[in-house]
Amino acid sequence: MEKWSLYLLLVMLVPFNMNSQDTPKVSVDGYIKNLHEFSFIDRLEQLEWTSLIHNRLNFKYLPNDEFSIRLEVRNRIYYGDRIRSFPVFSEMIDYDPGLVDLSVNLIEEDNLIFNTLIDRALVNYTKGNWDISLGRQRINWGMNLVWNPNDIFNTYNFLDFDYEERPGSDAVRIQYYTGDFNKIELTAKKGEQNDDLIVAGMYKFNKWTYDIQFLTGVYQKDWVVGTGWAGNLKDAGFKGEISYFVPYEDYPGDENVMSASISIDYAFEKGLYLNSSVLYNSSADNSFSAIEDLALARISAKNLMPFKYSFFLQLSKEFTPIFSGTANFIYSPTRHSVIVMPSLNYSLATNWDLNFTGQSFFEFEDYKTLGNSFFLRLRYSF
């Protein structure tokens, strides 16, 4: 009942006469998606089927030129084989690490789960050079496409492709712009656990045609310092991020950790786009074996991948204005682990999109197939 009461209270704060001509300062948009997943390990007789109906509602209220209020709700209905075969699936879906638990499973049955999550609920104030926001929000300090060591507040999982908005944090964020491309930022986040506290500052500026940032602060049980950059090497994009974590108390097994990624991307004349990246994780001990579980894993800026070295390659091509394809590959020398992720996207009509995505996990050291999942998704945006 406590979760229900909080959910209803937050929803009631948003006006519902969205289509009225008398409330032009209130807007709503979102989408509804139907995602079908077919998964097996290495034989088709192992095939499992799970379906997801995914709805998102984004509410925004602009009382004046300085304030804005946002409330965004994520509704998901899962049904199928995975709910039965994965005993902790309902707990994983209901997991909310924020300061306030805004997730609730409204229905839990043997093969059906209906979850509602408020992943954005914030007030934003903007005036002059100041930009201040309070509440659940997305704080993106990352610069690379796939691995972001600088994204210390709400790291996202690249394999979770159906969550385009990415996770948010319960935080206060203060930004002060000292120029068109320069700013000073101070942000503090508190999570559910006692040690889930992040307080950090960042200075971002433009120099030598590069966007450069430096950050420092407290990351849970560590001091963190880091830097990132984004610019060009001739016609190619060149980006990088480095974060270094130092425990500020003595904890058994804790050690200094460096997480670093560099990426290069290039767009060819005939529409082919290439993005390549390498990740270094000093904390990896190369003993991790379940790479097939990465799609559901909760990663952190300290541990973006379970391997010391990981390599990423993306090739994408727009075949026509309404049809495009992408091929993603992740490789680690540890057991010659490989993840293959092809994707095709087709625009059926205005606001209607059809997508096919695959995820396959292999270890070529012993020639093992660890898992295959194929997804078919229909999306309507409004």
Steps between C-alpha positions, in 0.01 A plus 500: 500500500788739568626467141149539364438816705826661384433411139145639504614817676762575236264429214231724651744790500489506120197658326305256283327745266792468260299568187335814627576824317502669841815318614764559230776480761429131563620236256499122483671258265625146506478168323370147519711205386443129463825305528519124440812314615598153379796352688693173509853387579620286210202282399161614373317249721612719793306792355324729749263781412432815702300806403514855634243775462693818579322833544653836591323822600696826517327793671645852500363816660640849436350742756727784379820569307723398791346182640411166345358186664539153350342168589576194286348157560613166361240220486602146405298178466709184467353163421647173381765239576772712659284589800468131588858397418670795672400488872619854587359665188222683686747634760733618226220684320380661824851610603531875566828611664387861543455692823124452459365170366283600204462153351213261567393166355124547470450140383721198574394160369676188375541634148390864525651812661366855476748760626472878527808716556537876531850561363475880463344735757675835521474876525735709288587868544684694229592867513795679348807280532341276764334164443382316814298179517374292790350152490534181297686591182750381244852633569714419201872570540603243240640579156546161333230294333528168680728526811496808724744500798407867565128416529524444876143592597284270287703262289299330227529156344556513123335158459173632647404644161128531578563767768594800285441752781751327729490495881466806723629604842338662803721806508548873519690647206640854479650627175656841442597596144809719477482518120335348194695175540624526858327405823554405862276227641443365849276196547405285799313169485364281780386143448315243706810348660694690768821501297327594173600865519667685213608864525711634216594813312589546134658778298433485126651727238594521132864526398680419175155414348459229766239474774701413811380421851657432839311348791567411860300400805383217723367186331342275764808364687757663270654828406471543123686720253449492127520672167331474163525655156317511167634644176632403160812350348468644149166360379462238773343551842729436795363458853629366828423466869715404798390460863721397791350372826689498833340353818491763775485235774654157535253235384592134452579434137466862389759643265563795274310459174550662161225492239587650162348496151599656168291506184538606136206544264483584132218566252569394143357684199246234402332480839713236672584593861774334706559524874778315681592506868727333752439470875758436772380378843782456751272324753412207275654170606403317180312235698153613396328250274131590466520759222156386388363664818640843409171609341338486846802602708518815713827654396685795655753758386766293683404177324351559156611161369627188683822485297824695526485586129189525285468614138193636325420544130182642349411518133178673402347583163193689388385306196200726435348791697268248673722190524831470688719229647765473770749230599667519844784279619666476843815293542726418794818292488386329820385158371456680166157618613280651229161672498329553163209743476340559158206739462261606222259792525215580261261796514156361413320835508499827690564414868514125426832307508591134469828373643686169501794454741712197580741428784727195488771409753798275423824375650732390223773369729293183553260571210192544716176677422383660825167640389295651220213747517306649211259789541219629279357836602216715371489858630242778480604847619259778589 
